[in-house]
Amino acid sequence: MSMVRTEAIPPQERGAGIGTRISDVLWRHPAVLIVLLLLPPALWLGIIYLGSLFALLVQSFFSIDHFTGLIRYEFTLDTYAELFRPSNFDIILRTVTMAICVSLASAAISFPIAYFAARYARGAWRALFYLGIMMPLWSSYLVKIYAWKLILAKEGILTWALQGLHLEWLLDAFLALPVIGGNSLSVSTTGTFIVFVYVWLPFMVLPIQAALERVPTSMLEASGDLGARPGQTFRHVLLPLALPGVIAGSIFTFSLTLGDYIIPQIIGTSRLFIGQAVYQHQGIAGNIPLAAAFAVVPILIMGVYLWIAKRMGAFDAL
């Protein structure tokens, strides 16, 4: 009798009944729902991302036989010791120096822009601000880099503009400087720096703007009422309160500069950065252990940087 009643129930209703029971279980046990929602991204993060990082770390403890070109799967620290050879250590030092300079320049340029947006931009001006900051992110990464290569080239628009102002001698004198100069800006360290700052600037502006919006205007007014000059208010009130935004932005600019290899490949000199070293050792030279050791360097640097920032309390207000 019960079999007859079950067969008489339409399949749609039986499916709806199962869905209702599942919904009831999830409603009574919200922890189960949270686990089901977090399980796919957690598996992706744990297996794909962390798994690949672990495999990278393991590869860095191997070495390569320079006679046969084969990898010796024996635990050794010789590959890490190679990082301290003058040629390899120079690559690390050059990349870290560039990342620091890009982060400092991005913060200096972004702060007044973010301050204006947080304090004065309202209505259409605020919309225009977000449009101006986000629009460069909508265009292709490679298109922007090649556009800057044309701008900075010896026959580019920048040289043409300086010629029109009769200031070409100034550019020639700058390009004659060691380390930062070159045949043209498109094949110089300065050109690499300019493009790095341009590409990563939005990642610095938005966190600083968000941090400045949380600074009460009354604190700035109180500082002025107590006799503080604008410079003192900036150093002792505004900058400390906006520091979490600066730190958050610098995490992006610093880490992205450390790992990028496309910008130095297209714009810059023949001196390598860490990303280029990883690419060359992994793809051209076939020295995967050394490429893995190079790739571990930015991870360690960012780990130390985040630890110092946390110790300084820079994340408390984020």
Phi, psi and chi 1 to 4 in degrees:
 res  aa     phi    psi   chi1   chi2   chi3   chi4
   1 MET       -  -43.9 -165.7   63.4  161.8      -
   2 SER   -66.1  -31.7   61.2      -      -      -
   3 MET   -65.3  -38.4 -176.5 -178.2  -60.5      -
   4 VAL   -65.7  -40.8  174.7      -      -      -
   5 ARG   -66.4  -38.0  -73.3 -162.3  -58.2  -91.4
   6 THR   -65.0  -42.6  -56.7      -      -      -
   7 GLU   -69.2  -24.3  -67.5  175.9   -7.3      -
   8 ALA   -75.6  -16.2      -      -      -      -
   9 ILE   -76.7  127.3  -60.1  174.6      -      -
  10 PRO   -62.4  149.4  -21.2   31.8      -      -
  11 PRO   -59.5  -34.5  -21.7   31.4      -      -
  12 GLN   -62.0  -40.4  -64.4   84.3   -5.6      -
  13 GLU   -70.6  -37.1  -64.8 -175.5    8.1      -
  14 ARG   -63.6  -39.9  -70.4 -158.3  -62.8  -91.3
  15 GLY   -64.6  -40.0      -      -      -      -
  16 ALA   -64.5  -35.3      -      -      -      -
  17 GLY   -66.1  -39.4      -      -      -      -
  18 ILE   -64.8  -43.1  -65.1  173.1      -      -
  19 GLY   -62.0  -37.4      -      -      -      -
  20 THR   -66.7  -41.2  -58.6      -      -      -
  21 ARG   -65.1  -40.7  -72.6 -165.6  -66.8  -89.5
  22 ILE   -63.5  -42.5  -66.3  175.3      -      -
  23 SER   -62.0  -38.9  177.6      -      -      -
  24 ASP   -64.5  -41.9  -68.6  -19.2      -      -
  25 VAL   -63.4  -44.1  170.8      -      -      -
  26 LEU   -66.6  -32.7  -64.4  177.9      -      -
  27 TRP   -70.9  -37.8 -177.3   79.8      -      -
  28 ARG   -75.3  -27.6  -66.2 -170.2 -176.4   95.3
  29 HIS  -125.2   79.2  -54.4  -78.4      -      -
  30 PRO   -62.1  -24.5   20.9  -31.9      -      -
  31 ALA   -63.9  -34.7      -      -      -      -
  32 VAL   -64.6  -41.3  176.6      -      -      -
  33 LEU   -62.5  -42.5  176.9   61.1      -      -
  34 ILE   -62.5  -41.9  -65.5  175.1      -      -
  35 VAL   -63.0  -43.2  170.4      -      -      -
  36 LEU   -65.3  -35.4  -68.6  176.9      -      -
  37 LEU   -72.6  -36.6  -69.2  174.8      -      -
  38 LEU   -87.4  -15.6  -65.8 -180.0      -      -
  39 LEU   -62.9  -48.9 -172.1   60.4      -      -
  40 PRO   -59.7  -50.8  -24.3   35.0      -      -
  41 PRO   -65.2  -31.6   20.3  -31.2      -      -
  42 ALA   -66.8  -40.3      -      -      -      -
  43 LEU   -64.8  -41.1  -70.3  175.7      -      -
  44 TRP   -62.0  -46.4  175.7  -91.2      -      -
  45 LEU   -65.9  -42.7  178.4   66.1      -      -
  46 GLY   -72.6  -40.5      -      -      -      -
  47 ILE   -88.9  -50.9  -62.5  175.8      -      -
  48 ILE   -77.5  -51.0  -56.2  -60.6      -      -
  49 TYR   -81.0  -60.3 -177.2   69.9      -      -
  50 LEU   -66.9  -32.3  -63.9  179.6      -      -
  51 GLY   -64.0  -41.8      -      -      -      -
  52 SER   -68.0  -36.7   61.1      -      -      -
  53 LEU   -65.1  -39.0  -73.7 -180.0      -      -
  54 PHE   -64.9  -42.0  178.0   75.4      -      -
  55 ALA   -63.2  -37.8      -      -      -      -
  56 LEU   -63.5  -43.4 -177.4   71.2      -      -
  57 LEU   -63.2  -40.3  179.8   63.4      -      -
  58 VAL   -64.4  -43.0  171.3      -      -      -
  59 GLN   -61.2  -31.5  -70.7  -78.1  -12.8      -
  60 SER   -69.5  -16.4   65.6      -      -      -
  61 PHE   -92.8    4.8  -70.9  106.6      -      -
  62 PHE   -96.5  179.7  -61.1  147.4      -      -
  63 SER  -141.3  169.7   61.7      -      -      -
  64 ILE  -115.8  139.5 -169.0  168.8      -      -
  65 ASP   -80.4  110.7 -169.3  -31.3      -      -
  66 HIS   -70.3  -13.6  -65.2  -75.2      -      -
  67 PHE   -84.2  -46.1  180.0   73.7      -      -
  68 THR   -96.8  -20.4   62.1      -      -      -
  69 GLY    80.4    7.8      -      -      -      -
  70 LEU   -95.5  153.9  -60.1  176.3      -      -
  71 ILE   -81.8  132.2  -61.4  175.5      -      -
  72 ARG   -96.2  114.1  -67.1 -176.6  -63.7 -158.5
  73 TYR   -85.4   63.6  -65.0   96.4      -      -
  74 GLU  -128.7  136.2  -58.6  173.6   -3.2      -
  75 PHE   -64.1  125.5 -178.5   86.1      -      -
  76 THR  -156.6  156.6  179.6      -      -      -
  77 LEU  -106.3   11.4  -65.4  176.6      -      -
  78 ASP   -63.9  -34.6  -67.2  -17.4      -      -
  79 THR   -65.4  -41.1  -55.8      -      -      -
  80 TYR   -67.2  -32.3  -78.4   99.4      -      -
  81 ALA   -64.5  -30.8      -      -      -      -
  82 GLU   -65.0  -24.6  -71.4 -171.2   39.1      -
  83 LEU   -64.2  -23.0  -64.8  177.7      -      -
  84 PHE   -92.7    3.5  -66.9   94.5      -      -
  85 ARG   -64.8  146.1  -71.7  168.0   46.6 -169.9
  86 PRO   -51.4  -41.7  -27.5   35.1      -      -
  87 SER   -68.0  -41.1   57.3      -      -      -
  88 ASN   -75.5  -40.6  -68.2  -27.6      -      -
  89 PHE   -66.1  -30.6 -170.8   74.5      -      -
  90 ASP   -64.6  -35.8 -176.0   57.1      -      -
  91 ILE   -63.6  -45.1  -65.4  173.6      -      -
  92 ILE   -63.8  -46.6  -62.3  173.1      -      -
  93 LEU   -62.9  -41.2 -174.5   61.7      -      -
  94 ARG   -64.0  -41.9 -178.7 -177.2  -53.6  113.9
  95 THR   -67.9  -44.6  -53.1      -      -      -
  96 VAL   -64.2  -40.8  173.6      -      -      -
  97 THR   -61.9  -43.7  -57.0      -      -      -
  98 MET   -63.5  -41.8  177.3   63.9   74.3      -
  99 ALA   -63.1  -40.1      -      -      -      -
 100 ILE   -65.7  -45.7  -66.8  173.1      -      -
 101 CYS   -64.0  -41.2  -66.5      -      -      -
 102 VAL   -64.0  -41.7  168.4      -      -      -
 103 SER   -66.2  -43.6  -62.4      -      -      -
 104 LEU   -65.0  -43.8  -67.5  175.5      -      -
 105 ALA   -66.1  -40.1      -      -      -      -
 106 SER   -63.7  -40.5  -61.4      -      -      -
 107 ALA   -65.8  -41.7      -      -      -      -
 108 ALA   -65.5  -38.5      -      -      -      -
 109 ILE   -75.5  -38.0  -63.5  171.9      -      -
 110 SER   -74.7  -31.5  -60.4      -      -      -
 111 PHE   -60.3  -51.9 -151.7   97.0      -      -
 112 PRO   -63.6  -35.6   18.2  -29.8      -      -
 113 ILE   -64.4  -46.4  -61.3  173.7      -      -
 114 ALA   -66.5  -36.2      -      -      -      -
 115 TYR   -64.9  -43.0 -176.7   81.4      -      -
 116 PHE   -62.3  -42.5  174.1   82.1      -      -
 117 ALA   -65.9  -37.9      -      -      -      -
 118 ALA   -76.6  -31.3      -      -      -      -
 119 ARG  -102.5  -32.9  -66.8  -63.3  171.2 -168.5
 120 TYR  -121.1  -26.5  -58.2  106.9      -      -
 121 ALA   -74.0  124.4      -      -      -      -
 122 ARG  -138.0  149.2  -64.4  -68.5 -177.8  -88.4
 123 GLY    60.2 -122.0      -      -      -      -
 124 ALA   -65.1  -32.2      -      -      -      -
 125 TRP   -64.9  -39.4  -77.3  106.7      -      -
 126 ARG   -65.5  -41.9 -179.0  177.1  -71.3  -90.8
 127 ALA   -62.7  -39.7      -      -      -      -
 128 LEU   -65.8  -36.0 -175.5   63.2      -      -
 129 PHE   -62.2  -50.9  162.1   76.4      -      -
 130 TYR   -63.4  -36.5  -76.8  113.6      -      -
 131 LEU   -64.8  -43.3 -176.9   64.2      -      -
 132 GLY   -66.7  -33.5      -      -      -      -
 133 ILE   -77.2  -39.1  -65.4  -60.7      -      -
 134 MET   -85.3  -24.3  -61.5  -59.3  -64.5      -
 135 MET   -58.2  -41.7 -173.1  175.9  -70.1      -
 136 PRO   -60.2  -26.2  -24.9   35.0      -      -
 137 LEU   -75.0  -15.6  -60.9  178.3      -      -
 138 TRP   -80.9  -20.8  -60.8  -15.0      -      -
 139 SER   -88.1  163.2   58.7      -      -      -
 140 SER   -65.7  139.5  170.3      -      -      -
 141 TYR   -60.2  -45.5  174.6   72.6      -      -
 142 LEU   -70.0  -35.9  -73.1  174.9      -      -
 143 VAL   -61.3  -42.6  168.2      -      -      -
 144 LYS   -63.1  -41.3  -69.5 -175.2  -68.9 -173.3
 145 ILE   -66.9  -45.4  -62.9  174.0      -      -
 146 TYR   -68.0  -31.2  -82.4  108.9      -      -
 147 ALA   -63.2  -42.5      -      -      -      -
 148 TRP   -67.6  -31.6  -89.7  103.4      -      -
 149 LYS   -62.8  -39.3 -173.1  173.4 -179.0   64.9
 150 LEU   -69.6  -38.1  -65.7  175.8      -      -
 151 ILE   -64.5  -41.6  -67.4  171.8      -      -
 152 LEU   -89.3   -3.6  -60.1  174.7      -      -
 153 ALA   -64.7  164.5      -      -      -      -
 154 LYS   -63.8  -30.1 -160.0  163.2 -170.7  177.6
 155 GLU  -103.6   19.0  -60.3   81.7   11.4      -
 156 GLY   -81.5 -178.7      -      -      -      -
 157 ILE   -68.3  -29.5 -172.7  172.8      -      -
 158 LEU   -68.0  -44.6 -177.2   60.0      -      -
 159 THR   -63.5  -39.5  -56.5      -      -      -
 160 TRP   -61.8  -40.8  172.9   80.2      -      -
 161 ALA   -67.0  -40.6      -      -      -      -
 162 LEU   -67.3  -34.2  -69.0  175.4      -      -
 163 GLN   -65.1  -39.3  -73.7  175.5  -11.5      -
 164 GLY   -64.9  -29.6      -      -      -      -
 165 LEU   -92.7    4.0  -63.9  172.4      -      -
 166 HIS    59.3   38.2  -57.0  -72.0      -      -
 167 LEU  -117.9   19.7  -66.1  175.7      -      -
 168 GLU   -62.5  -30.7 -171.6  179.3    6.3      -
 169 TRP   -61.8  -32.8   61.2  -88.7      -      -
 170 LEU   -67.6  -42.1 -174.7   61.7      -      -
 171 LEU   -65.6  -41.0  176.9   61.6      -      -
 172 ASP   -63.0  -39.9  -66.4  -23.3      -      -
 173 ALA   -65.9  -37.6      -      -      -      -
 174 PHE   -68.7  -42.3  179.8   82.6      -      -
 175 LEU   -67.8  -20.2  -67.2  175.5      -      -
 176 ALA   -77.2  -11.5      -      -      -      -
 177 LEU   -69.2  141.4  -64.2  174.9      -      -
 178 PRO   -69.3  157.2   24.4  -31.6      -      -
 179 VAL    70.3  -57.4 -179.5      -      -      -
 180 ILE   -90.9  -11.6   62.2  174.6      -      -
 181 GLY   -95.2 -168.1      -      -      -      -
 182 GLY   169.2 -169.8      -      -      -      -
 183 ASN   -67.2  -33.0  -66.5  -30.6      -      -
 184 SER  -156.0  170.6   69.7      -      -      -
 185 LEU   -65.2  -27.7  -74.5  175.6      -      -
 186 SER   -73.2  -14.6   62.2      -      -      -
 187 VAL  -126.2   49.2  -72.4      -      -      -
 188 SER  -139.8  162.1   66.2      -      -      -
 189 THR   -64.2  -33.9  -55.7      -      -      -
 190 THR   -63.5  -41.3  -57.7      -      -      -
 191 GLY   -62.6  -41.6      -      -      -      -
 192 THR   -60.4  -43.6  -52.3      -      -      -
 193 PHE   -61.6  -44.7  167.7   77.5      -      -
 194 ILE   -60.7  -45.1  -67.4  173.1      -      -
 195 VAL   -70.3  -38.2  178.4      -      -      -
 196 PHE   -58.0  -47.5  -92.8  133.8      -      -
 197 VAL   -62.5  -43.3  171.8      -      -      -
 198 TYR   -63.1  -45.5  168.5   79.8      -      -
 199 VAL   -69.5  -39.1  172.7      -      -      -
 200 TRP   -94.5   -2.8  -53.3  141.4      -      -
 201 LEU   -57.3  -42.7 -168.0   64.1      -      -
 202 PRO   -58.3  -30.3  -24.5   34.4      -      -
 203 PHE   -72.3  -12.9  -62.4   98.0      -      -
 204 MET   -98.5  -36.4  178.7   67.3   79.5      -
 205 VAL   -65.3  -48.0  174.5      -      -      -
 206 LEU   -64.7  -45.0  -65.4  177.4      -      -
 207 PRO   -63.7  -38.0  -23.1   33.8      -      -
 208 ILE   -66.6  -41.0  -65.1  178.7      -      -
 209 GLN   -62.9  -40.3 -173.3 -100.8  -13.6      -
 210 ALA   -66.0  -37.8      -      -      -      -
 211 ALA   -69.7  -39.1      -      -      -      -
 212 LEU   -68.0  -30.3  -71.7  172.6      -      -
 213 GLU   -66.4  -23.0  -76.9 -170.9  -19.6      -
 214 ARG   -88.0   -5.6  -66.3 -164.2  -66.2  -94.1
 215 VAL   -80.3  119.7  177.3      -      -      -
 216 PRO   -65.2  134.0  -17.4   30.0      -      -
 217 THR   -62.4  -28.7  -53.4      -      -      -
 218 SER   -63.2  -30.6   58.0      -      -      -
 219 MET   -69.6  -38.5  -62.1 -170.2   68.4      -
 220 LEU   -68.0  -39.8  -57.0 -179.7      -      -
 221 GLU   -66.6  -38.7  -65.2  173.4  -10.6      -
 222 ALA   -64.8  -37.2      -      -      -      -
 223 SER   -63.2  -41.8  175.6      -      -      -
 224 GLY   -67.7  -37.6      -      -      -      -
 225 ASP   -65.0  -29.5  -66.5  -20.9      -      -
 226 LEU   -83.8    4.5  -67.2  173.2      -      -
 227 GLY    96.7    7.5      -      -      -      -
 228 ALA   -74.8  138.0      -      -      -      -
 229 ARG   -76.6  162.5  -67.3 -172.1  -65.9  -89.2
 230 PRO   -54.3  -40.1  -27.7   35.2      -      -
 231 GLY   -64.3  -39.6      -      -      -      -
 232 GLN   -67.6  -40.2  -67.6  174.8  -40.6      -
 233 THR   -61.6  -39.9  -59.7      -      -      -
 234 PHE   -65.5  -46.3  172.9   77.6      -      -
 235 ARG   -70.6  -40.0  -70.0 -166.3  -55.1  -88.6
 236 HIS  -101.6  -15.2  -59.1  -67.2      -      -
 237 VAL  -121.3  -60.7  178.9      -      -      -
 238 LEU   -68.9  -49.4 -170.8   59.9      -      -
 239 LEU   -63.8  -45.9 -176.5   58.9      -      -
 240 PRO   -60.4  -37.4  -24.6   35.2      -      -
 241 LEU   -74.1  -28.3  -67.2  175.8      -      -
 242 ALA   -90.9   -2.1      -      -      -      -
 243 LEU   -58.3  -39.0 -174.4   60.9      -      -
 244 PRO   -56.9  -38.7  -26.6   35.4      -      -
 245 GLY   -66.7  -38.3      -      -      -      -
 246 VAL   -64.8  -42.9  176.8      -      -      -
 247 ILE   -64.2  -43.4  -64.8  -64.1      -      -
 248 ALA   -61.8  -42.7      -      -      -      -
 249 GLY   -66.6  -38.5      -      -      -      -
 250 SER   -67.4  -28.0   67.5      -      -      -
 251 ILE   -60.4  -42.5  -68.8  172.3      -      -
 252 PHE   -67.8  -54.2  -69.4  108.6      -      -
 253 THR   -63.7  -40.2   58.1      -      -      -
 254 PHE   -68.4  -48.9 -169.7   80.2      -      -
 255 SER   -69.0  -39.9   61.1      -      -      -
 256 LEU   -66.2  -36.3  -68.6  171.5      -      -
 257 THR   -69.3  -37.8  -55.3      -      -      -
 258 LEU   -60.3  -39.1  -80.4  179.3      -      -
 259 GLY   -98.0   -8.3      -      -      -      -
 260 ASP   -75.6  139.0 -167.9  -83.2      -      -
 261 TYR  -127.0   -9.1   73.5   95.7      -      -
 262 ILE   -78.2  -46.2  -62.5  177.8      -      -
 263 ILE   -60.5  -49.1  -68.3  176.6      -      -
 264 PRO   -64.6  -24.7  -19.6   32.3      -      -
 265 GLN   -72.7  -36.4 -173.0   74.6   19.7      -
 266 ILE   -91.6  -41.4  -62.0  175.1      -      -
 267 ILE  -121.6  117.9  -62.0  176.9      -      -
 268 GLY   141.6 -172.6      -      -      -      -
 269 THR   -93.4 -172.6   63.6      -      -      -
 270 SER   -81.1   -4.0   59.3      -      -      -
 271 ARG   -72.2  129.9  -66.8 -172.8  -74.2  -92.4
 272 LEU   -81.8  155.4  -61.9  179.2      -      -
 273 PHE  -112.3  172.4  -74.8   73.5      -      -
 274 ILE   -58.9  -44.7  -70.2  178.5      -      -
 275 GLY   -60.1  -40.9      -      -      -      -
 276 GLN   -66.9  -37.8  -66.5  171.3  -73.0      -
 277 ALA   -63.4  -42.2      -      -      -      -
 278 VAL   -61.5  -45.2  172.9      -      -      -
 279 TYR   -62.4  -44.8  175.1   77.2      -      -
 280 GLN   -70.0  -44.2  -70.6 -165.2    3.5      -
 281 HIS   -69.4  -32.4  -73.1  -63.6      -      -
 282 GLN   -80.1  -38.2 -172.9  -87.2  -23.8      -
 283 GLY   -98.9  -48.6      -      -      -      -
 284 ILE   -88.1  -52.7  -60.2  175.1      -      -
 285 ALA   -78.4  -23.7      -      -      -      -
 286 GLY    73.4   17.8      -      -      -      -
 287 ASN   -94.9   76.9 -167.7  -16.4      -      -
 288 ILE   -63.8  -40.5  -63.7  179.5      -      -
 289 PRO   -58.0  -43.6  -27.7   37.0      -      -
 290 LEU   -69.0  -37.0 -175.1   56.5      -      -
 291 ALA   -62.1  -41.1      -      -      -      -
 292 ALA   -65.8  -40.0      -      -      -      -
 293 ALA   -63.8  -40.8      -      -      -      -
 294 PHE   -62.3  -40.4  -96.4  115.5      -      -
 295 ALA   -68.4  -27.0      -      -      -      -
 296 VAL   -72.1  -26.7  170.5      -      -      -
 297 VAL   -57.8  -51.3  172.4      -      -      -
 298 PRO   -60.8  -34.1  -22.0   32.9      -      -
 299 ILE   -63.9  -44.7  -61.9  175.3      -      -
 300 LEU   -66.1  -41.7  -65.6  177.6      -      -
 301 ILE   -62.8  -45.3  -67.2  174.4      -      -
 302 MET   -67.6  -33.5  -73.8  -53.2  -57.9      -
 303 GLY   -63.1  -44.8      -      -      -      -
 304 VAL   -65.0  -40.6  173.3      -      -      -
 305 TYR   -62.7  -45.9  178.5   80.8      -      -
 306 LEU   -65.9  -35.5  -66.8  174.9      -      -
 307 TRP   -65.9  -43.5  177.7   78.3      -      -
 308 ILE   -64.0  -42.2  -66.7  174.4      -      -
 309 ALA   -63.4  -38.4      -      -      -      -
 310 LYS   -68.7  -39.1 -173.6  175.7 -176.7  -60.8
 311 ARG   -64.3  -32.4  -65.1  -84.1  -64.9 -177.5
 312 MET   -79.3   -4.8  -65.6  174.4   60.1      -
 313 GLY    76.9   22.3      -      -      -      -
 314 ALA   -71.5  -20.8      -      -      -      -
 315 PHE   -95.7   -0.4  -63.6  149.9      -      -
 316 ASP   -63.1  -35.6  -67.7  -14.6      -      -
 317 ALA   -95.3    2.8      -      -      -      -
 318 LEU   -78.7      -  -74.7  179.3      -      -
